[in-house]
Each structure stands twice: as structure tokens, then as C-alpha cells.
Amino acid sequence: MLAASGAASNFDVSGTMFMVSLFYLVGLRAFWLLWAYQLFNSAFLMSYMAVWIRRTRVMTAVELMLIRFGSDRGGKFARTAGAVLMVTFLTFSIGFSYAGLCKFIPPLFPEANQQIIKYVPLAIMIVTTAYVTIGGFKSVVMADVIQLAMSGTAGIIIGVTVFLKLDPGLVKELHAHFAAEFAPRMVMHLPPSNSNWNNFGLLCIYWAVAGLLLNMSGAGGHYGEQRFLATRSNSDAAKAGCAWGLFSMPRWAMIAGFVFIASTGLAGSKDPETILPIIIIQILPVGLKGALVAALAAAFMSSFGSVVNAAASMVICDVIQPAKPHLSTKFLVRLSYVVSLSLVAAGIVIGSHADSLGSLWTWMIAAIIGATLIPNVLRWHWWRFNGWGYACGIFGGLGAALVIAVGQAMDWWGGRLEYQFAPIIWAFSMIGAVAGSLLTKPTSMDTLKIFYGRVRPFGFWQSVKVLCEPEPVKDSIAAVALNVVVGLAGFFSCTSGIFFLIGHYFYEFSVCVSITATCAVVLYYNWYRKLPSD
């Protein structure tokens, strides 16, 4: 259920519309973007990262700062910095969801009064906010399971429908116009609304580096960690990491179906980001049309609910409660209602001013998440990294991102795009992290011994390791690395195989099946049978 909840949380309307537009424009080269997205994170989670997260024995992602950096001023500063950044990101995520709804809903009702229809996204957000605010985490998980069943079933139905609809003539048309190749081109010639993707080779380099750092840093730093912290055992956490990726597969059947319909010319839109609702109206039969709209609404609610729940819990547990420890539980619960409503209101304002889903998504990943990558990786792998270093790294990256954002608004940078500034954000984050750590006292050895004794992470921990008891179960770096590589190959071949099957690329599909089956056998013996016994 926790894995299904996590997969449902990543299955949202805005992201699905954005993915459909990207695969339509660049073909299977869009998989380079997924490297910097959460899909392939499952290979790292199942191999070791989910177990590390579960071993910390905390409740929220930012509470991890307390056990890693201690409860002194540096540790508290780190916890606050992490909460501020992730709440900022989650608020932008709410805006991203709202912007997607505003593009998704109007094309579904072309003959209705558009002055009334424009309030429908707001009404959906109000309803979802109500049950998330009142119900809390358990209601989010239960609703996610139901919503994943709806959206996953719809995805499979769309994939099967499109597979059957592609007759020989349409298959020929599809194979002539859809780019079924993975090798990136350095320069693409895309429509003006998507011209920020034209430097595609440079973009792929950014995605590859950012994705590696993201995958080594945890489960995203927001609602992802909650799922693994709530599991009953370390082995369950690892299984949830694998199942998360598998439960996401029906989404790609839906995306492939919509992309292939648009690529054959059966339906289309001047704005690639509205292909999804246009196809629903123009192609799908009555009944399936309504079921799919309901499923996508459920997908929005599950993603939106997880974001609001995680953001509100961080504000209450990681900002307000540490500062005011004597507040009653009843007061904190009521305050969480106010916080949830405030975050949703701020997200609506952000979404209302977004130029496009692509630009908002790129800004969120390159700037906000970019500021967290270096500190989140160092906290797992370097003992000398302390709370001051974490906070300085976060605020150093955010400060650089803020200057870049102001410069873009003032047109100081000559039209350069967000991802082109990513190395600058990483550099300031790295400088802040290292300087802040080395110029201040190390985290107390007692705190480090507790963290290392529980988690047993890889990396530069020798100074702490010699003071701890011998490891009861030693994780093999070689075995973990093999599982990561095989897991990546397995998830990639499985996902791309869905595209090849629906698109009638049968030879490529057979290759993907062979690779997936081989990876499954290797993982059964090298991962599943060696899961930790608690």
C-alpha cells in the first residue's frame, strides 16, 4: 500500500500532460529527462537507499536532520533550512498541479461557458484540500491506493485501445514520424513554445548529472521518505522501493497511447501540452472518456494530497514545533489546517502566473531541487559534513538561484535558460556546504556514532567507524552497485518496452523483454534473496 501510494503520488495530471508533450516532440529521447525524474530512482531505493532511510527511525524527511546533525544550533539550523527549501519546492509543486488543471479542464468542455469552467480547477483543489487536511497521512495513503487502481486501470485500457487501433496504415505513419531512438541530438528544432529544449545535447548532460545526484540523495526529500519511514521493516522498505517503480508502469502505457495517437495525426493540438485533453475529447468513446477523466482527476488528487500533507507536516514538525515545543497537540493539529490552506493558496497564485508547464517544471528541478542535491548527497557520505554546512549549502544554492531568477526577470542573461545556470547553483551550494562544515565544529561524535551505527552508510566514515561496534551485517558495495546497474537496466527496458509494444515495434519489444527477464533473474538471486532480516 505504501509503494502504491508513492507511485500514485507521482502520477499527476500536470506531469502526465508534460510527459506526453515531451515524448511527442522528441520521441524516446525523452527518456533522458526521466533519468533526472523519479522513475529510475527505484533502482537506487530498492538496492540500498530505502533501507538507509528506514534505518534512521525518524518520522519526516527533514527530521532526519536531527539524527544526522544533532540537536545543537547547527543541527536545528540544518533542519530549518531543509524544511524551508522543501516547503518552497512543494508550494511550487502545488502551483504546477494547478497550472496543469487549468490547461486540462477547459478543452474537455469546449461548448460550455468558459467563464464558469475556469473555476472548476479551483473547486477540485478545494475538495482535495478538505479531505487531506482533515484526514492526515492515513487518509492520503488509503485514497492513493484507490486512486492508483483507477488511474492504473485507465492507463492499461488506453494502451490496449491504441495498440488495437493502430492498423497497418497508421503503424506506417507512426514509424515515419515518431523518433523511436534514444541517442540525443545536440540541437533540436522544436516549435517556438518549446524552443527552450533546442539545445538538447546540453540538456541531456544536465539531466544525467542532476539525476545521478538526485538518486544518491534519498527519495526526493519530501513525501517519498515518508513512505519508507512508515514501513514495518528494512526488507519491506527495499521491497517498497522496487514496487514503487513497478506500480508506475501503467502510467507509461497511457502516455505512450496518447503520444502515438498524436504522432499518427489522428488528433493534435497547437499547444503540445494540451494534447492529452484534446485526444480525450476527439478520439475516445463515451464511457471510456468519462472513466479516463475520473482516473486523471484521481491521479491529480493523489499527487496533490501527498504534496500538501508533506508540506504541512514539515512546517508543523520541523519549523513550528521545535521553536515552540510546549504547544499542545490539539493546537498543532488546528494550526496544520491553517498551514495547509495557506500553502494551497500560495500554490494557486504561482500556478496562475506560470507561462507553461515545461518552464515551471524546469525551474523547480534546476533551481530549487538543484540547491539541495550536493548537501543531500554529502549528508549520507561524509562524516565531517555538519548542520552548518548543510544550511550554508542549501542557502548558498538558493541564493544563487534567486539572483539568477531576478536576472532572468530583468533580462540580464541574454535569454539563457534555467538549466544552463545549474552548474553555478551547484557550485555555490558546494562552496557553502564545504566551507560551512570546515569553518565550524564537527557534529558531536556521539551523534555521528548513533547515525552511523543505525544506517551504516558507504563513503568517508572511517573516523566514526573505528569508534563503533563491528557491523552486524556488512553491506557489500559491489553487490549494491550491481543491483543498481541491473535495476536501472530492468526498469529502463520495462518502460521502453511498453512504448515499443503499443507502437508495434515488435523486434525492439522482444529485446526489451529479454533484457527485463535477465535483470529479474539477477535481482532475484543478488537482491531479493539477500534482503536484510530484521
N, C-alpha and C positions, 0 to 999 in steps of 0.2 A: 504493500500500500504506500509506503514511503517513497519507493522508487517510482511508482505510478504518479504520485503527487508531484515529484520533481520533474518528471517528463511532461506532465500536464502544464506545469508552471512555465515550461519553455515553449509550449505550443500556444502561441497567441496570434490574434488576427493581424496585428501590425507586422510582426516578424514574418508571418506567412506571406502576406502581400509583398513585403520587401524581397523575400527569397524568390518568389515567383517572378518578380520583375528582373532580378539579377540573373537567374538562370535563363530567362527569355532573352536577355541582352547578350550574355557572354557564354552561354552554353554550360557544359560541365566544368569549364574553368572556374565557375563559381565555387567549386569545392575548395579552392584556395582560401576563400573567405571563411568557410566552415572550420578551417584549422584554427582560426582566431575566435571561433564561436564555441559554444558549449558542447557540440555533438561529440567531438573526439576527446573531450575531457573524460569521457567514461573509461577510456583505456588507462589513463593515469589513476583515476579514482579506484577502479577495481584492482589495480596492481599493487597500490600502496597508499595513495593519498587518503582514501576513505577510512582506512584503518588508522592512519595517523590522526585524522580529525576525531575519530571515535575515542581514541586513547586519551585525548585531552580531558574528557569527562566534564565538559562545560555545557552551557545551555544555548548561547548565541555565538555567532561568528566573532563578534567584537569582544565578547567575554574571554575569548581565547587569549586576548592581550594580557589579561590579569595573570593567568597561569604562566604565560611565556615571559612577561616582563616584570611581574611582581606588583605589589600594591603601593610602592613608593611614588613619588611625584612623577618620575619618568614613566612608570607603568600606567598611572592614571592618565597622563598626557597622551600616551600611545592609544589607550582605549578611547579617549575622547576624539582624537584625530581620526582613528579608524571609523568611529561612528559618524562623525561629521561628513567624511568623504562618502561612505556608503549610503547615508541618508540622502546626500546630494544626488548620487547616481540613481537611487531608487525613485527619487522625485522626478528626475528626468525620464525614468522608465515609465512612470505614470503618464507623463506628457507624451511619450512615444506611443503608448497604448491609446490615449485619447486622439492623437493625430491620426492613427490608423483607423479608428472607428469613424472619424469624420470623413475619411475617404471611402470607407467600406459601406456605410449605410446609404448615402444618397443615391448611388447607382442602382440599388435594389428596388427603389421606388421612384422610377423616372416620371411617372404621371401624377405623383402625389404633390401636395403643397410643400415646396422645399423650405418655406419659412417654418413649417411645423417639423419637418423631417430633421432639420439641423439640431433640434433639441433632443432627438432620440439617443444619440451617444451620451449626452449628459444624463438622461434618465437611466440608461443601463449602468453607468458608473455609480449613480446614487443607490440603486438597488444592490449592486455588488458590495459597495462600501458598507451598507447597513448590515448584511449578514457576516461580513468579515470582521467588522468592528465588534459586533455583539458575540459572535461565536468563538473567535480566537483560533488558535493553531489547529485544534482537533477538527473544528468545522471546516477549516481550509483543506486539511488532508482528506476528509470524507468527501467533500464536494469535488476535490480534484480527481478522486478515483472514478466517481460517476461521470464527470466531465471528460476524462480521458477515454472512458468507454464510448461515449458519444462521438467525440472528435476522431478517435482512432478508427471506429467503425465507418465513419463518413470518409476518412482518408482511404481505407481499403476499397470501399464502394466506388469512389471516384477513380482510383487506379484501375480497378477491374472494368469499369464502364468505358474508360478511354481506351484500354487495351482492346476491347471488343469492337469499339467504334472505328479503330484505325484499319480501314480496308487497304488493299494493295496500293491504290492510288494515293491515299493520304499518307501511307508509310513512305512512299517515294518522295512525296512533297516534304515530309518531316525530315527525312535523311538528307535532303538537299539544302535545307535551311537551318537546321539545328546543329550547333557546333558540339559534336559528341567527342571532344578531345580535351585532355587535361592540361597539356603543355601551354603555359601562359604566353601570350604575345606581349612584347614590350609596349606597343602602342595600339590602342583600340580606337575605333571611330564610332562613337556612340551618339545618340540623339542629344541635343543641347541640354535637355533637362537632366541628363546623366553624364555630362561631359567631365565631371569630376572623377570618373573612373577611367578616363582615356589613358593615363599613364599606368597601364595595368601591370606591367612588369615591376615597377617600383612599388606598386600597391601590394603585389604578391610577396615581395621581400618583407614589407612591413607586417603583413598578416602572419608570415611564417615565424618571425622573431617574436611578435606580440603573442601569438598562440602558444609558443613554447613556454614563455614566461608565465602566461595565464594558467596553463595546465600544471606547472610546477608550484603554483602558489596556493592551491586549495580547491574549493568548489565554487569559486566566484566571489566569496566574501559577503554574500547577502543571504538569500533564502536557501541556497544549496547546502551550506553547512548544517542548517537546522535538521535536514532530513537524515543526515548521517549521525548527528549527535543524538537523535531520538531512537536509533536502532538499539536492539537488545544486546548485541554482542559485536565484537570486531569482525567476525566472519560474516555476520548479517550486513554490516556496513559495506564490506567488499562486494557481497552479492548485490546489494542495492546499487552500487556504482555500475556494475555490469547491466543490471536490469533497467537502469535509467536509460542507457543508450538503446537497448532493445525495444523498450516501450515507445521510443521516439520514432521508430521506423514507419508506422502508418502515416505520419505527417509527410514523409518524403514521397509516399505514393500519391498523396493529394497534390503536392507541389508539382511532381512530375506530370500528373494528369493535366493540370491547368497550363503548364508550360507547353506541353505538346499540342494541346488544342490551339493555343495562340500561335505556335510556330507553323502549324498547317494552314493558317489563315481562316479557320472556321469562325473565329471570333477574335477581337482585338480591341485595343484602346490607344488613343494618342498618348495617354499617360500610362507607362508600363506598370506603375504602382496600383492602378485600378483594374488591371487585367482580371483579377480574381472575381470581384463582384460583377463585372461585365459578363464574364463567361457564365456565371450562375444564372443571370437573367436571360441570356441569349441562347444557351445550349441545353441546360439541364431541364429535365421534365418536371412537371408539377409533382409534388410529393418528395422527390429527391432534393429538389430546390429548397423546400421548406426545412427538410431534415438537415441539410448542409448548413443553412443559415443558423439553425438552432445549435448545431455542433460547433460552429465557429464562434457563436456567442458564448457557448460554454467554455471554449478554449480561451477566449478573452477573459472570462470571469475567473478561471483558474489561475492564469498568469497574473492578472491584476490583483487577485486576492492574496497571492503569495508575496507580491511586492509590498502591498500595503501592510500586511501582517509583519513582515520582516522589518520594514522601516519603522513602524510604530514601536516594535519591541526593542529596537536599538535605541530609539530616543528615550524610552522609559528605563530600560535596564542598564544602558551604557552611558547615558548622559545625566538624566534627572535623578535616578535612584542613588548613584554613587555620590552626587553632590548633596542630596537630601535623604540620607539613609533612614531617617525616622518617620518618613511619610507612611501612612497606613496602606495596606494592600487595596482596600476599597477605594481610597482616594486615587491610587495609581491606576486602577482599572478605569475609573471615570476619566482621569486625565488622558488615558490612552485613546478614549473616544475622541477627545478634542484634537489630539495629535493626528489621528488618522484622518479626520475631516480636513485639518489644515494641510496635510501633505497632499491629499487628493485635490484640494483647491489650487495649491501651487502647481501641481502637475497639469491641471486643466489650462492654467494660464500659459505654461510652457508649450503645451501641445497646440494651443490656439495660434501661437506665433511661429510654428515650425514651417520652413519652406517646403521640405519634403521629408519622407521617412528616411531616405538614404543619408541626407545631410545630418539629420538629428542622430541617427544611429552611429555614423562615423564620428561625430563629435563626442558622443558618450563613450565609445570604445577608445578612441585615440587620446582624448584629453582627460576625462575623469578616471576611467579604468587605467589609463596609461600612468597616472600618478601613483597607483597602488602596486604596480607589477613588481618593481625592484624591492620595495620594502616587504611585500608579502612573500617573495621568494627567500630573501635573506633571513626572515624570522624562522624559517624551518632549517636552514643550512649553515648558519654562522653563530657560534655561541657568543661572540663579542658584540653582536648587534643588540642594542638595548632599546628601552622605550623612548628615550630622547631621539635616538637615531631613527626609529620608526616614524615618530611625529614629524621630525625635520624632513625626512624623505617624502612623506605624504604632502606636507605643506609646501615643500620646495617644488614638487611636481605640479601641485595645484596652482601655486603662484605663477609658474611659467605658463601653465595653460590659461590662466586669467589674462596675463599680458598678451598672449597670442590671440585670445578671443577679442580683447579690446582692439588690438591691431587690425584684426580682420574687419571689425565694425568700422574702423576709421580708414580702412584700405591702405594700411602701411606696408603690407607684404606683397603687393603686386599680384594679387589673385592666387597666391599659393594656398594649398588645401590643408585641412586639419592633419591628415596622416603624414604629410611632409614635415610637420613640426614634431612628430612623435619622438625622434632621437633627441631633440632638445629637451622635451619633457622628461624623458628617461634619464638624460644626463644630469639635470637639476635634481631629480629625485635621488639618483645615485650619490651625487655630491652631498646632498643633505643627509642621506642615510649614513654614509661612512663618516663624514665629519661630525655629525651629531653623536655618533657612537664613540668615536675615538677621543673626542674632546670632553666627554663626561665619564663618570664612573661606570664600570660594568654592572650589569644586573647582579644582584646578590647570588653567591654560589648556591645558597640553599634553594632559591627559586629555580635556578638552572638545573640543579640536581633533580628536583621534582619533575620539571618538564621533560628533561632527557630520560629520566627513569621511567616515565609513563610512555612517551612517544617513541623513543629510540630512533631518531631521525638520522639520515645519512648526512654527510658533509663535514664541516670543520668543527667537531665537537670533542676533540681529543682531550682538551684541558678539563672538560667536565666528565668525560667518560671514565678517566682514571680514578675519579673520586666516587663513582657509582658502583653498585654491586654488579657482578657479572650478569650479562644479559641472559634471561631465562630462555629466550628464543631469538636467535640471531637472524635478522632478515638478510637474505643474500642479495647484494646489489646486482650481481649478474642475472639472477633469476628474475628480479623485479624488472630490470632493463629488457630482458627477453619478453616478459609478459606485456610490457608497454608497447614494444615494437610489434609483436604479434597481435595485440589488441587493436592497435591503430590500423594494421593491415586488414583485420577482420571487420571492424566497423566500417572502414572505408569501402571495402569490396561489397559488403552487405548493402550499404546505402546506394552506391553507384549501381549495383546490380538491380535495384528497384527501378532506377531510371532506364536501364538497358532492357529489362523485361517489358515494361509498359510501352516503351518506344519500339519494340520489335527488333532490337539489336541482339539477336539470339546467340551469335558466337561470343560476343562480349559478355553476355549474361552467363553463358556456360563457364567462361573463365572466372568470373566473379564467384560463382557457386563453388568451383573447385578451390579457390583461394579461401573462401569463408569456411568451407568444411575442413580444410587443412588447419587453419587457425583455431577452429573449435577443438580439434583433437589435441593440438599442442597445449592449448589453455586448460583443457580438462586435466591433463597429467601434470602440467607445470604450475597451474594456478589453483584450480578448483580442489584438487585432492590435497593441496598443501595449505589450504586456508587455515588461519590460526584457530586452535581450540582454546576456548576461553575458560 
